[in-house]
Amino acid sequence: MSTRESGATLAAVAFQSAPPNDRLVAQAMRLRIVLRNIIANDGRPPYDILLAIDGMADATRIRIGSLDLFGGTGHTHQSPRPESLSFEASEPIAQLARMPGFALARLRVLIVRRGFPGIGGEEFVPGDPDPPRIGAIELLQS
C-alpha cells in the first residue's frame, strides 16, 4: 500500500439469511458499502473509494465512488455530528467474485488520495496532513 492510501477490513457483513457461498452472495444480492462516522476538516483533497481482493494485483481494484471533502464533513463548525456515505457495490463485488481466489473475507475497501496530471506529465498527489477519519466501514445487504 502506498503512503497515499489506507485499507480497511469490513466491520460487519449483515445478511438476511446465511449465504450458501461467497460467489453466490456476491453475484445474486444487492450489496452496498457504507462508510460511517466520517470526520473531515475543510479543504481536504478528494479521495477515491476502491474495492479490492487482499493480496491481488492493483489491476483488480474497482472504483465505487469518492470522498470529495473540500467543504468538510462531520465534526466541523458546519455540522455537529459525523456523517455516513453509502456506495452501491453489487456489480463491482460480482466482478471481483469472478476472479480466482475471491472470498468475501478477503474483500478490502481502499481509500486513496486522488492524483492529478502534473505540468510535466507526472502525477501530482496533494498532501493531506489531516486525512479524514472513518469510524466504520460495512458491507450490507439491502
C-alpha positions in Angstrom: 0.0 0.0 0.0 1.3 3.4 -0.9 1.5 6.4 1.6 -1.5 8.0 -0.1 -3.9 5.1 0.6 -5.4 3.4 3.5 -7.1 0.0 3.5 -9.7 -1.4 5.9 -11.4 -4.7 6.5 -15.2 -4.6 6.7 -16.6 -4.1 10.1 -19.8 -6.1 9.5 -21.5 -8.3 6.9 -25.2 -8.1 7.5 -27.1 -10.8 5.6 -30.8 -11.6 5.9 -30.1 -15.3 5.8 -26.9 -17.4 5.8 -25.2 -17.2 2.4 -24.7 -20.6 0.7 -21.2 -19.5 -0.6 -19.2 -16.3 -1.3 -19.6 -16.3 -5.1 -23.3 -16.8 -5.0 -23.7 -14.0 -2.4 -21.6 -11.6 -4.5 -23.4 -12.3 -7.7 -27.0 -12.6 -6.5 -27.5 -10.0 -3.8 -27.8 -6.2 -3.8 -24.8 -5.1 -1.8 -23.6 -1.7 -0.6 -20.6 -0.3 1.2 -21.3 2.1 4.0 -18.8 4.5 5.5 -20.0 5.6 8.9 -18.9 8.5 11.2 -16.8 10.3 8.6 -15.0 13.3 10.2 -13.0 15.7 8.0 -12.0 19.3 8.1 -12.4 21.9 5.3 -10.1 21.9 2.3 -9.3 18.2 2.1 -8.2 16.8 -1.2 -10.5 14.2 -2.9 -10.2 10.5 -2.2 -11.3 7.6 -4.3 -13.1 4.6 -2.7 -11.9 1.3 -4.3 -12.8 -2.4 -3.7 -10.0 -5.0 -4.0 -9.2 -8.5 -3.0 -6.5 -8.7 -0.4 -3.2 -9.9 -1.9 -4.2 -9.5 -5.6 -2.7 -7.1 -8.1 -3.6 -3.4 -8.2 -5.2 -4.0 -11.6 -8.1 -5.8 -9.8 -9.1 -2.7 -8.0 -12.6 -1.3 -8.8 -13.6 2.3 -8.0 -17.0 2.6 -6.4 -17.1 6.3 -5.5 -15.3 9.2 -4.0 -15.0 11.4 -0.9 -14.9 15.0 -2.2 -14.4 16.8 1.1 -13.5 20.3 0.1 -16.3 21.6 2.2 -15.5 19.3 5.1 -17.9 17.0 6.9 -18.6 15.6 10.3 -17.3 17.4 13.5 -16.7 20.8 12.0 -18.3 24.2 12.7 -20.7 23.4 9.8 -22.1 20.1 11.1 -22.4 18.9 14.7 -22.3 15.2 14.0 -20.3 12.7 11.9 -21.8 11.7 8.5 -22.3 8.5 6.6 -22.0 7.7 2.9 -23.3 4.7 1.0 -22.0 3.3 -2.2 -23.6 0.7 -4.5 -21.3 -2.3 -4.6 -23.3 -5.2 -6.2 -21.8 -5.1 -9.6 -18.2 -4.4 -8.5 -18.3 -7.2 -6.0 -19.8 -9.5 -8.7 -16.9 -8.6 -10.9 -14.4 -9.4 -8.2 -16.3 -12.7 -7.4 -15.5 -13.9 -10.9 -11.7 -13.8 -10.2 -9.8 -16.8 -8.9 -9.1 -16.5 -5.2 -12.2 -14.5 -4.4 -13.6 -14.7 -0.8 -15.7 -12.2 1.0 -13.3 -12.4 3.9 -10.5 -11.1 1.5 -12.6 -8.1 0.3 -10.9 -4.8 1.2 -12.0 -1.2 0.9 -9.2 1.2 -0.1 -9.4 4.9 0.5 -6.9 6.5 -1.9 -6.0 10.2 -2.3 -6.8 11.1 -5.9 -3.8 12.1 -8.1 -3.9 14.7 -10.9 -1.8 15.1 -14.0 1.1 17.5 -13.3 2.5 20.1 -15.7 5.3 17.8 -16.9 3.1 14.7 -17.3 3.9 13.3 -13.9 1.2 12.6 -11.4 0.6 15.2 -8.7 -0.9 13.9 -5.4 -1.9 16.6 -3.0 -0.7 16.2 0.5 -3.1 15.8 3.4 -1.6 16.2 6.9 -5.1 15.7 8.5 -6.8 13.0 6.4 -10.5 12.2 7.0 -11.3 9.7 9.7 -13.9 7.0 9.2 -15.4 5.2 12.2 -16.6 2.1 10.5 -16.9 0.5 7.0 -19.6 -2.0 6.5 -20.8 -4.3 3.8 -24.6 -4.5 3.9 -27.2 -6.4 2.0 -30.0 -4.0 1.0 
